[in-house]
Amino acid sequence: MAKNPYMSAWLSAANKVVNTARGQAMAAGKAEARRSQKDATSAWFDLWTSPGSKSKGRSAGNRKRTTSSSTARAKRR
């Protein structure tokens, strides 16, 4: 049986479309799984920790000040 170049091109294009859709569906499923796992984990931590023990992080006033590279270079001279 002879090869049909049009059929080959059509199947290649169809495979490209199907594989792209499959990849996007897999990515969406993985993102949803990560999101639901994160939500479940934070729900368990919230359940087992007291409301007052949550870390609030550092406020802008309590952050360690860093010098810019130009200021640091000027001080070294």
N, CA, C and O atoms as a GROMACS GRO file, in nm:
protein
  308
    1MET      N    1   0.084  -0.118   0.000
    1MET     CA    2   0.000   0.000   0.000
    1MET      C    3   0.089   0.125   0.000
    1MET      O    4   0.184   0.133   0.077
    2ALA      N    5   0.058   0.221  -0.085
    2ALA     CA    6   0.138   0.342  -0.099
    2ALA      C    7   0.106   0.439   0.014
    2ALA      O    8  -0.006   0.443   0.065
    3LYS      N    9   0.206   0.517   0.052
    3LYS     CA   10   0.187   0.616   0.158
    3LYS      C   11   0.111   0.736   0.102
    3LYS      O   12   0.133   0.777  -0.012
    4ASN      N   13   0.023   0.790   0.180
    4ASN     CA   14  -0.055   0.907   0.140
    4ASN      C   15   0.001   1.029   0.214
    4ASN      O   16  -0.016   1.038   0.336
    5PRO      N   17   0.067   1.122   0.146
    5PRO     CA   18   0.128   1.236   0.215
    5PRO      C   19   0.025   1.328   0.280
    5PRO      O   20   0.053   1.389   0.383
    6TYR      N   21  -0.093   1.339   0.222
    6TYR     CA   22  -0.197   1.424   0.281
    6TYR      C   23  -0.249   1.364   0.411
    6TYR      O   24  -0.272   1.436   0.508
    7MET      N   25  -0.266   1.233   0.413
    7MET     CA   26  -0.312   1.166   0.534
    7MET      C   27  -0.205   1.179   0.644
    7MET      O   28  -0.238   1.200   0.761
    8SER      N   29  -0.080   1.167   0.605
    8SER     CA   30   0.029   1.180   0.701
    8SER      C   31   0.032   1.320   0.762
    8SER      O   32   0.046   1.335   0.884
    9ALA      N   33   0.019   1.422   0.678
    9ALA     CA   34   0.019   1.560   0.727
    9ALA      C   35  -0.101   1.586   0.818
    9ALA      O   36  -0.088   1.650   0.922
   10TRP      N   37  -0.218   1.534   0.778
   10TRP     CA   38  -0.339   1.553   0.857
   10TRP      C   39  -0.325   1.486   0.994
   10TRP      O   40  -0.360   1.546   1.096
   11LEU      N   41  -0.272   1.363   0.996
   11LEU     CA   42  -0.255   1.292   1.124
   11LEU      C   43  -0.151   1.360   1.212
   11LEU      O   44  -0.167   1.364   1.334
   12SER      N   45  -0.046   1.414   1.152
   12SER     CA   46   0.055   1.486   1.231
   12SER      C   47  -0.006   1.610   1.296
   12SER      O   48   0.018   1.637   1.414
   13ALA      N   49  -0.085   1.683   1.221
   13ALA     CA   50  -0.151   1.802   1.276
   13ALA      C   51  -0.251   1.764   1.384
   13ALA      O   52  -0.261   1.830   1.488
   14ALA      N   53  -0.326   1.656   1.361
   14ALA     CA   54  -0.423   1.612   1.461
   14ALA      C   55  -0.353   1.568   1.589
   14ALA      O   56  -0.399   1.600   1.698
   15ASN      N   57  -0.241   1.495   1.577
   15ASN     CA   58  -0.166   1.454   1.695
   15ASN      C   59  -0.112   1.574   1.772
   15ASN      O   60  -0.111   1.573   1.895
   16LYS      N   61  -0.068   1.677   1.700
   16LYS     CA   62  -0.017   1.797   1.765
   16LYS      C   63  -0.128   1.865   1.847
   16LYS      O   64  -0.106   1.906   1.961
   17VAL      N   65  -0.246   1.875   1.787
   17VAL     CA   66  -0.359   1.939   1.857
   17VAL      C   67  -0.401   1.857   1.979
   17VAL      O   68  -0.423   1.913   2.087
   18VAL      N   69  -0.411   1.726   1.963
   18VAL     CA   70  -0.454   1.640   2.073
   18VAL      C   71  -0.352   1.642   2.186
   18VAL      O   72  -0.389   1.649   2.303
   19ASN      N   73  -0.224   1.635   2.152
   19ASN     CA   74  -0.121   1.636   2.256
   19ASN      C   75  -0.113   1.770   2.329
   19ASN      O   76  -0.084   1.774   2.448
   20THR      N   77  -0.138   1.880   2.257
   20THR     CA   78  -0.142   2.011   2.321
   20THR      C   79  -0.258   2.018   2.420
   20THR      O   80  -0.241   2.066   2.532
   21ALA      N   81  -0.373   1.972   2.379
   21ALA     CA   82  -0.490   1.973   2.467
   21ALA      C   83  -0.467   1.882   2.588
   21ALA      O   84  -0.505   1.916   2.700
   22ARG      N   85  -0.405   1.767   2.565
   22ARG     CA   86  -0.377   1.675   2.675
   22ARG      C   87  -0.280   1.739   2.774
   22ARG      O   88  -0.297   1.726   2.895
   23GLY      N   89  -0.178   1.807   2.724
   23GLY     CA   90  -0.081   1.874   2.811
   23GLY      C   91  -0.144   1.983   2.894
   23GLY      O   92  -0.113   1.998   3.012
   24GLN      N   93  -0.234   2.060   2.833
   24GLN     CA   94  -0.301   2.167   2.906
   24GLN      C   95  -0.394   2.109   3.012
   24GLN      O   96  -0.404   2.163   3.122
   25ALA      N   97  -0.462   2.000   2.980
   25ALA     CA   98  -0.551   1.936   3.077
   25ALA      C   99  -0.471   1.879   3.194
   25ALA      O  100  -0.514   1.888   3.309
   26MET      N  101  -0.355   1.819   3.164
   26MET     CA  102  -0.270   1.766   3.271
   26MET      C  103  -0.219   1.878   3.361
   26MET      O  104  -0.217   1.863   3.483
   27ALA      N  105  -0.178   1.989   3.301
   27ALA     CA  106  -0.128   2.102   3.378
   27ALA      C  107  -0.238   2.159   3.468
   27ALA      O  108  -0.213   2.193   3.583
   28ALA      N  109  -0.360   2.169   3.414
   28ALA     CA  110  -0.471   2.220   3.494
   28ALA      C  111  -0.503   2.125   3.609
   28ALA      O  112  -0.532   2.169   3.720
   29GLY      N  113  -0.498   1.995   3.583
   29GLY     CA  114  -0.524   1.896   3.688
   29GLY      C  115  -0.418   1.901   3.797
   29GLY      O  116  -0.451   1.891   3.915
   30LYS      N  117  -0.292   1.916   3.758
   30LYS     CA  118  -0.184   1.924   3.858
   30LYS      C  119  -0.196   2.052   3.940
   30LYS      O  120  -0.172   2.050   4.061
   31ALA      N  121  -0.232   2.163   3.875
   31ALA     CA  122  -0.248   2.289   3.947
   31ALA      C  123  -0.362   2.278   4.048
   31ALA      O  124  -0.351   2.327   4.161
   32GLU      N  125  -0.471   2.215   4.009
   32GLU     CA  126  -0.584   2.197   4.100
   32GLU      C  127  -0.546   2.107   4.216
   32GLU      O  128  -0.586   2.132   4.330
   33ALA      N  129  -0.468   2.002   4.189
   33ALA     CA  130  -0.424   1.912   4.296
   33ALA      C  131  -0.334   1.985   4.394
   33ALA      O  132  -0.348   1.968   4.515
   34ARG      N  133  -0.243   2.068   4.344
   34ARG     CA  134  -0.156   2.147   4.433
   34ARG      C  135  -0.238   2.243   4.517
   34ARG      O  136  -0.215   2.258   4.637
   35ARG      N  137  -0.335   2.308   4.452
   35ARG     CA  138  -0.420   2.405   4.523
   35ARG      C  139  -0.500   2.338   4.634
   35ARG      O  140  -0.508   2.390   4.745
   36SER      N  141  -0.560   2.223   4.603
   36SER     CA  142  -0.642   2.156   4.704
   36SER      C  143  -0.555   2.098   4.815
   36SER      O  144  -0.597   2.095   4.931
   37GLN      N  145  -0.433   2.052   4.782
   37GLN     CA  146  -0.343   2.003   4.886
   37GLN      C  147  -0.299   2.117   4.977
   37GLN      O  148  -0.290   2.100   5.099
   38LYS      N  149  -0.272   2.232   4.919
   38LYS     CA  150  -0.233   2.349   5.000
   38LYS      C  151  -0.348   2.391   5.091
   38LYS      O  152  -0.326   2.423   5.208
   39ASP      N  153  -0.470   2.392   5.038
   39ASP     CA  154  -0.586   2.428   5.118
   39ASP      C  155  -0.608   2.330   5.233
   39ASP      O  156  -0.638   2.370   5.345
   40ALA      N  157  -0.593   2.200   5.204
   40ALA     CA  158  -0.612   2.099   5.308
   40ALA      C  159  -0.504   2.110   5.415
   40ALA      O  160  -0.533   2.096   5.534
   41THR      N  161  -0.381   2.135   5.374
   41THR     CA  162  -0.271   2.148   5.470
   41THR      C  163  -0.294   2.268   5.559
   41THR      O  164  -0.278   2.258   5.681
   42SER      N  165  -0.330   2.382   5.502
   42SER     CA  166  -0.351   2.500   5.586
   42SER      C  167  -0.474   2.482   5.675
   42SER      O  168  -0.477   2.536   5.786
   43ALA      N  169  -0.574   2.408   5.629
   43ALA     CA  170  -0.690   2.382   5.714
   43ALA      C  171  -0.650   2.298   5.835
   43ALA      O  172  -0.695   2.324   5.947
   44TRP      N  173  -0.565   2.197   5.814
   44TRP     CA  174  -0.518   2.115   5.927
   44TRP      C  175  -0.432   2.196   6.022
   44TRP      O  176  -0.446   2.183   6.144
   45PHE      N  177  -0.342   2.279   5.970
   45PHE     CA  178  -0.259   2.361   6.058
   45PHE      C  179  -0.345   2.460   6.136
   45PHE      O  180  -0.321   2.482   6.255
   46ASP      N  181  -0.444   2.518   6.072
   46ASP     CA  182  -0.534   2.610   6.142
   46ASP      C  183  -0.613   2.538   6.250
   46ASP      O  184  -0.642   2.595   6.356
   47LEU      N  185  -0.648   2.413   6.224
   47LEU     CA  186  -0.723   2.335   6.321
   47LEU      C  187  -0.639   2.306   6.446
   47LEU      O  188  -0.690   2.315   6.558
   48TRP      N  189  -0.512   2.271   6.427
   48TRP     CA  190  -0.428   2.228   6.539
   48TRP      C  191  -0.349   2.338   6.605
   48TRP      O  192  -0.289   2.315   6.710
   49THR      N  193  -0.346   2.458   6.549
   49THR     CA  194  -0.274   2.568   6.614
   49THR      C  195  -0.376   2.664   6.672
   49THR      O  196  -0.488   2.677   6.623
   50SER      N  197  -0.334   2.731   6.778
   50SER     CA  198  -0.424   2.828   6.841
   50SER      C  199  -0.429   2.954   6.755
   50SER      O  200  -0.334   2.983   6.683
   51PRO      N  201  -0.538   3.028   6.763
   51PRO     CA  202  -0.553   3.147   6.678
   51PRO      C  203  -0.447   3.253   6.703
   51PRO      O  204  -0.412   3.326   6.610
   52GLY      N  205  -0.394   3.264   6.824
   52GLY     CA  206  -0.295   3.367   6.855
   52GLY      C  207  -0.154   3.330   6.818
   52GLY      O  208  -0.065   3.415   6.826
   53SER      N  209  -0.128   3.207   6.778
   53SER     CA  210   0.010   3.165   6.754
   53SER      C  211   0.056   3.180   6.610
   53SER      O  212   0.166   3.138   6.576
   54LYS      N  213  -0.026   3.239   6.525
   54LYS     CA  214   0.014   3.256   6.386
   54LYS      C  215   0.124   3.360   6.374
   54LYS      O  216   0.119   3.464   6.440
   55SER      N  217   0.224   3.333   6.292
   55SER     CA  218   0.332   3.426   6.268
   55SER      C  219   0.283   3.535   6.175
   55SER      O  220   0.223   3.507   6.071
   56LYS      N  221   0.308   3.656   6.212
   56LYS     CA  222   0.262   3.768   6.130
   56LYS      C  223   0.372   3.817   6.037
   56LYS      O  224   0.349   3.908   5.957
   57GLY      N  225   0.490   3.758   6.046
   57GLY     CA  226   0.599   3.801   5.958
   57GLY      C  227   0.660   3.930   6.006
   57GLY      O  228   0.625   3.981   6.112
   58ARG      N  229   0.748   3.982   5.928
   58ARG     CA  230   0.813   4.108   5.964
   58ARG      C  231   0.741   4.224   5.900
   58ARG      O  232   0.704   4.219   5.782
   59SER      N  233   0.722   4.329   5.976
   59SER     CA  234   0.662   4.448   5.917
   59SER      C  235   0.772   4.528   5.850
   59SER      O  236   0.890   4.498   5.869
   60ALA      N  237   0.736   4.628   5.775
   60ALA     CA  238   0.835   4.707   5.702
   60ALA      C  239   0.930   4.778   5.798
   60ALA      O  240   1.047   4.796   5.766
   61GLY      N  241   0.882   4.818   5.914
   61GLY     CA  242   0.966   4.888   6.010
   61GLY      C  243   1.067   4.797   6.078
   61GLY      O  244   1.171   4.844   6.123
   62ASN      N  245   1.038   4.667   6.087
   62ASN     CA  246   1.128   4.574   6.155
   62ASN      C  247   1.225   4.503   6.061
   62ASN      O  248   1.308   4.424   6.107
   63ARG      N  249   1.216   4.529   5.932
   63ARG     CA  250   1.305   4.461   5.838
   63ARG      C  251   1.447   4.511   5.853
   63ARG      O  252   1.471   4.626   5.889
   64LYS      N  253   1.540   4.423   5.825
   64LYS     CA  254   1.680   4.458   5.830
   64LYS      C  255   1.712   4.548   5.711
   64LYS      O  256   1.678   4.516   5.597
   65ARG      N  257   1.775   4.657   5.737
   65ARG     CA  258   1.808   4.750   5.629
   65ARG      C  259   1.932   4.700   5.556
   65ARG      O  260   2.029   4.656   5.619
   66THR      N  261   1.929   4.708   5.424
   66THR     CA  262   2.045   4.670   5.346
   66THR      C  263   2.095   4.793   5.273
   66THR      O  264   2.017   4.881   5.236
   67THR      N  265   2.224   4.798   5.253
   67THR     CA  266   2.280   4.912   5.181
   67THR      C  267   2.285   4.878   5.033
   67THR      O  268   2.304   4.763   4.995
   68SER      N  269   2.269   4.978   4.952
   68SER     CA  270   2.276   4.954   4.809
   68SER      C  271   2.422   4.931   4.770
   68SER      O  272   2.512   4.965   4.846
   69SER      N  273   2.445   4.874   4.656
   69SER     CA  274   2.581   4.841   4.615
   69SER      C  275   2.664   4.968   4.594
   69SER      O  276   2.784   4.966   4.621
   70SER      N  277   2.605   5.077   4.547
   70SER     CA  278   2.682   5.200   4.528
   70SER      C  279   2.724   5.260   4.663
   70SER      O  280   2.834   5.312   4.676
   71THR      N  281   2.636   5.251   4.762
   71THR     CA  282   2.668   5.302   4.896
   71THR      C  283   2.777   5.217   4.958
   71THR      O  284   2.869   5.270   5.020
   72ALA      N  285   2.768   5.085   4.942
   72ALA     CA  286   2.869   4.996   4.998
   72ALA      C  287   3.004   5.021   4.931
   72ALA      O  288   3.107   5.018   4.998
   73ARG      N  289   3.005   5.045   4.801
   73ARG     CA  290   3.131   5.072   4.732
   73ARG      C  291   3.192   5.203   4.780
   73ARG      O  292   3.313   5.212   4.797
   74ALA      N  293   3.109   5.305   4.802
   74ALA     CA  294   3.159   5.434   4.848
   74ALA      C  295   3.219   5.422   4.987
   74ALA      O  296   3.318   5.489   5.017
   75LYS      N  297   3.163   5.338   5.073
   75LYS     CA  298   3.214   5.321   5.208
   75LYS      C  299   3.347   5.248   5.208
   75LYS      O  300   3.430   5.271   5.297
   76ARG      N  301   3.370   5.160   5.110
   76ARG     CA  302   3.495   5.084   5.105
   76ARG      C  303   3.612   5.169   5.059
   76ARG      O  304   3.727   5.133   5.084
   77ARG      N  305   3.586   5.278   4.993
   77ARG     CA  306   3.694   5.360   4.937
   77ARG      C  307   3.766   5.439   5.041
   77ARG      O  308   3.860   5.513   5.009
   0.00000   0.00000   0.00000
